[in-house]
Amino acid sequence: MVVGVLVGGCGSGGTKSAPSTTSVAGGSGGAASTAPASAVTVEVDKMAFSPASVTIPVGGTVTWKFSDRVPHAVQGIGDSAMGINGPIVTKGEWSHSFSVAGTYRYLCPLHPEMRGTVIVQ
């Protein structure tokens, strides 16, 4: 079941994002290093995005891995992040690739206190 929710918000101060590739699938996460990893995983559990902020290079992908007992989604905040629009899920993964440098803020539209940031360099 996929439900779209439009969330208005303040601008994120980043550049506008070009359309990017998104998918819902099983996948693997990235590893931490001194240079931004081209693929990182954000755990969605215990009513939080962890880590809350990640940095990736242009063309990199963030995968959100859902394992909480309640449903969550990923929804962009502000003009530059409006292309971030994941499905509502409880278990599984959703990925989004970022093709333009900038700072992208997001939240869970079901639990707006859950917030995160993707920095694309």
ZAVEX-910523 format. One record per residue (C-alpha): residue number from 1; residue in three letters; x, y, z. Coordinates in Angstrom, 2 decimals, padded with zeros to 5 digits. Layout:
<pts>
{pt NUM; 'ALA'; {X; Y; Z}}
...
</pts>
This chain:
<pts>
{pt 1; 'MET'; {000.00; 000.00; 000.00}}
{pt 2; 'VAL'; {001.41; 003.39; -001.03}}
{pt 3; 'VAL'; {-000.13; 006.60; 000.21}}
{pt 4; 'GLY'; {001.12; 009.98; -000.97}}
{pt 5; 'VAL'; {001.21; 012.84; 001.52}}
{pt 6; 'LEU'; {002.10; 016.40; 000.56}}
{pt 7; 'VAL'; {003.98; 018.21; 003.28}}
{pt 8; 'GLY'; {004.70; 021.91; 002.91}}
{pt 9; 'GLY'; {007.75; 023.33; 004.58}}
{pt 10; 'CYS'; {010.35; 026.01; 004.59}}
{pt 11; 'GLY'; {013.02; 025.95; 001.91}}
{pt 12; 'SER'; {016.07; 023.88; 002.70}}
{pt 13; 'GLY'; {018.56; 026.37; 001.35}}
{pt 14; 'GLY'; {019.98; 023.77; -001.06}}
{pt 15; 'THR'; {019.85; 023.72; -004.80}}
{pt 16; 'LYS'; {016.89; 022.29; -006.67}}
{pt 17; 'SER'; {017.09; 018.57; -007.30}}
{pt 18; 'ALA'; {016.83; 017.08; -010.75}}
{pt 19; 'PRO'; {014.66; 013.97; -011.02}}
{pt 20; 'SER'; {016.42; 010.98; -009.57}}
{pt 21; 'THR'; {016.03; 007.25; -009.39}}
{pt 22; 'THR'; {014.11; 005.72; -006.52}}
{pt 23; 'SER'; {013.24; 002.15; -005.74}}
{pt 24; 'VAL'; {011.72; -000.12; -003.15}}
{pt 25; 'ALA'; {013.79; -003.26; -002.83}}
{pt 26; 'GLY'; {016.13; -005.34; -000.72}}
{pt 27; 'GLY'; {019.62; -003.87; -000.77}}
{pt 28; 'SER'; {022.78; -003.33; 001.19}}
{pt 29; 'GLY'; {024.07; -000.28; 002.99}}
{pt 30; 'GLY'; {027.27; 001.65; 002.60}}
{pt 31; 'ALA'; {030.29; 001.83; 004.86}}
{pt 32; 'ALA'; {031.64; 004.90; 006.66}}
{pt 33; 'SER'; {034.94; 006.45; 005.52}}
{pt 34; 'THR'; {036.66; 009.84; 005.40}}
{pt 35; 'ALA'; {035.29; 010.55; 001.91}}
{pt 36; 'PRO'; {031.53; 010.43; 001.51}}
{pt 37; 'ALA'; {030.37; 006.91; 000.68}}
{pt 38; 'SER'; {028.45; 006.67; -002.59}}
{pt 39; 'ALA'; {025.82; 004.52; -000.85}}
{pt 40; 'VAL'; {024.71; 004.82; 002.77}}
{pt 41; 'THR'; {021.98; 003.25; 004.87}}
{pt 42; 'VAL'; {019.75; 005.07; 007.33}}
{pt 43; 'GLU'; {018.09; 002.79; 009.89}}
{pt 44; 'VAL'; {014.45; 003.62; 010.65}}
{pt 45; 'ASP'; {013.75; 002.12; 014.07}}
{pt 46; 'LYS'; {012.56; 003.19; 017.53}}
{pt 47; 'MET'; {010.86; 006.28; 016.07}}
{pt 48; 'ALA'; {014.12; 007.72; 014.70}}
{pt 49; 'PHE'; {016.27; 008.02; 011.58}}
{pt 50; 'SER'; {019.78; 006.82; 012.43}}
{pt 51; 'PRO'; {022.05; 008.47; 011.60}}
{pt 52; 'ALA'; {019.94; 011.62; 011.38}}
{pt 53; 'SER'; {022.43; 013.25; 008.97}}
{pt 54; 'VAL'; {024.41; 011.61; 006.18}}
{pt 55; 'THR'; {026.82; 012.94; 003.55}}
{pt 56; 'ILE'; {027.14; 011.45; 000.06}}
{pt 57; 'PRO'; {028.74; 012.55; -003.23}}
{pt 58; 'VAL'; {026.68; 013.73; -006.22}}
{pt 59; 'GLY'; {025.20; 010.58; -007.78}}
{pt 60; 'GLY'; {025.16; 008.78; -004.43}}
{pt 61; 'THR'; {022.27; 006.80; -003.00}}
{pt 62; 'VAL'; {020.66; 006.70; 000.43}}
{pt 63; 'THR'; {018.75; 003.58; 001.43}}
{pt 64; 'TRP'; {016.32; 003.81; 004.32}}
{pt 65; 'LYS'; {015.95; 000.45; 006.07}}
{pt 66; 'PHE'; {012.65; 000.14; 007.94}}
{pt 67; 'SER'; {012.50; -002.17; 010.95}}
{pt 68; 'ASP'; {010.22; -000.41; 013.43}}
{pt 69; 'ARG'; {006.99; -001.89; 014.73}}
{pt 70; 'VAL'; {005.00; 001.06; 013.33}}
{pt 71; 'PRO'; {004.85; 002.32; 009.71}}
{pt 72; 'HIS'; {007.05; 005.20; 008.51}}
{pt 73; 'ALA'; {007.90; 006.98; 005.26}}
{pt 74; 'VAL'; {010.45; 009.46; 003.95}}
{pt 75; 'GLN'; {009.11; 012.82; 002.70}}
{pt 76; 'GLY'; {011.22; 015.78; 001.56}}
{pt 77; 'ILE'; {010.86; 019.20; 003.21}}
{pt 78; 'GLY'; {011.29; 022.36; 001.16}}
{pt 79; 'ASP'; {011.59; 023.02; -002.55}}
{pt 80; 'SER'; {014.87; 021.22; -003.17}}
{pt 81; 'ALA'; {013.77; 018.03; -001.41}}
{pt 82; 'MET'; {010.28; 017.61; -002.86}}
{pt 83; 'GLY'; {011.45; 014.72; -005.08}}
{pt 84; 'ILE'; {012.03; 012.63; -001.95}}
{pt 85; 'ASN'; {008.74; 010.79; -001.53}}
{pt 86; 'GLY'; {008.96; 007.23; -000.22}}
{pt 87; 'PRO'; {006.09; 004.82; 000.39}}
{pt 88; 'ILE'; {004.65; 004.15; 003.84}}
{pt 89; 'VAL'; {006.15; 000.86; 005.08}}
{pt 90; 'THR'; {006.92; -001.03; 008.28}}
{pt 91; 'LYS'; {009.53; -003.49; 007.01}}
{pt 92; 'GLY'; {011.83; -003.33; 003.99}}
{pt 93; 'GLU'; {013.94; -000.71; 002.26}}
{pt 94; 'TRP'; {013.51; 002.33; 000.01}}
{pt 95; 'SER'; {016.31; 004.09; -001.88}}
{pt 96; 'HIS'; {016.76; 007.51; -003.45}}
{pt 97; 'SER'; {019.68; 008.70; -005.61}}
{pt 98; 'PHE'; {020.76; 012.35; -005.52}}
{pt 99; 'SER'; {022.01; 013.93; -008.76}}
{pt 100; 'VAL'; {022.45; 017.55; -007.61}}
{pt 101; 'ALA'; {024.64; 018.89; -004.78}}
{pt 102; 'GLY'; {022.81; 020.49; -001.87}}
{pt 103; 'THR'; {021.26; 019.92; 001.53}}
{pt 104; 'TYR'; {018.05; 017.91; 001.57}}
{pt 105; 'ARG'; {015.89; 017.82; 004.69}}
{pt 106; 'TYR'; {013.25; 015.15; 005.21}}
{pt 107; 'LEU'; {010.78; 013.83; 007.77}}
{pt 108; 'CYS'; {008.37; 010.99; 008.35}}
{pt 109; 'PRO'; {004.94; 012.39; 007.33}}
{pt 110; 'LEU'; {003.27; 010.10; 009.90}}
{pt 111; 'HIS'; {005.60; 011.23; 012.71}}
{pt 112; 'PRO'; {006.79; 014.77; 011.82}}
{pt 113; 'GLU'; {009.11; 014.91; 014.82}}
{pt 114; 'MET'; {011.26; 012.30; 013.02}}
{pt 115; 'ARG'; {013.62; 014.35; 010.84}}
{pt 116; 'GLY'; {016.82; 013.83; 008.91}}
{pt 117; 'THR'; {019.23; 015.49; 006.49}}
{pt 118; 'VAL'; {021.11; 014.32; 003.40}}
{pt 119; 'ILE'; {024.11; 016.46; 002.40}}
{pt 120; 'VAL'; {025.16; 015.92; -001.22}}
{pt 121; 'GLN'; {028.66; 017.19; -002.11}}
</pts>
